[in-house]
Each structure stands twice: as C-alpha cells, then as structure tokens.
Amino acid sequence: MHGSSRPPRSVLKAGNRLLLAFPIALFVFALATDITYLRTAELQWTNFSAWSIAIALVSGALALAFALVGALFSFRSRRRGPRLLYAAALAVMCILGLINAFKHSQDGWSSVGFFGVVLSALTAGAALLAGVIAYSGALDERAA
C-alpha cells in the first residue's frame, strides 16, 4: 500500500474505459435500429433500440461516476481540462440518453419518428466524442 487515500489511477482508467465501450457500441446500435425501423416499420426494431438505450444508460452512468471520481482526484493537476471535458461529454450523453429512453418508451408507432432518430444521433455523437477523448490519450498524465 502506498499509504495514500487516492485510488490507483490504473483502476480508474481501466474501469472507465471498459464501461465506456458499452454506451459507445449500444448508442450507435440504437441509432442503426431506429433507422432500420423507419425504413421497415417493423415494431421489433423499437424494442431493440429501447433495450440498447437502457443498457447503455446503466453503463454510461457508471462510466460517468468513474470520470467524476477521476476529475475530482486530479482537480489540481494540469490535466484538469480534458478530464472535465470528458466528464461533461459523458453527462451530456447520459442526459440525452435519458430523454431518448423516454421518447422510445412511447407507444409503438410514435416511439421513434424523426425526433427519436435525431435524439439517437445526438446521443451516439456524444458517446463517440467521449470515446475519442478517452481513447486518444488526452486523459493520460504522460500526455501533459
């Protein structure tokens, strides 16, 4: 033990990136299933979207919690800016994802529509932005 109250950075980094992989994949999948629903009008695609969004929200919220802990422990470091930007991207992703989940919980035919696809696209874009920030190395201490 190092005698420090700070969690090991490698645990935060690994947990954060592992959890972030799910919302990236699932929000993009939800966008694809929304587009497929609009092209085919097969209601089962809305179920795929709704479940994908729900699972992505759970893992996205956990990734946000890891990001906030990481930002809190590095608040006085030079890497504060990218960590706060990353946490903000995850927060936007979670907020848009929650609104998207509410939209997809509507009754069958009205659950997607143009607004649902736009919400899915914005949510997937926020997830991809968070992924670019996380996987680009901007959050690494050595990148300073």
C-alpha positions, 0 to 999 in steps of 0.5 A: 500500500502506498499509504495514500487515500487516492485510488490507483489511477490504473483502476480508474482508467481501466474501469472507465474505459471498459464501461465506456465501450458499452454506451459507445457500441449500444448508442450507435446500435440504437441509432442503426435500429431506429433507422432500420425501423423507419425504413421497415416499420417493423415494431421489433426494431423499437424494442431493440433500440429501447433495450440498447438505450437502457443498457447503455444508460446503466453503463454510461452512468457508471462510466460517468461516476468513474470520470467524476471520481477521476476529475475530482482526484486530479482537480489540481493537476494540469490535466484538469481540462480534458478530464472535465471535458470528458466528464461533461461529454459523458453527462451530456450523453447520459442526459440525452440518453435519458430523454431518448429512453423516454421518447422510445418508451412511447407507444409503438408507432410514435416511439421513434419518428424523426425526433427519436432518430435525431435524439439517437444521433445526438446521443451516439455523437456524444458517446463517440466524442467521449470515446475519442477523448478517452481513447486518444490519450488526452486523459493520460498524465504522460500526455501533459 
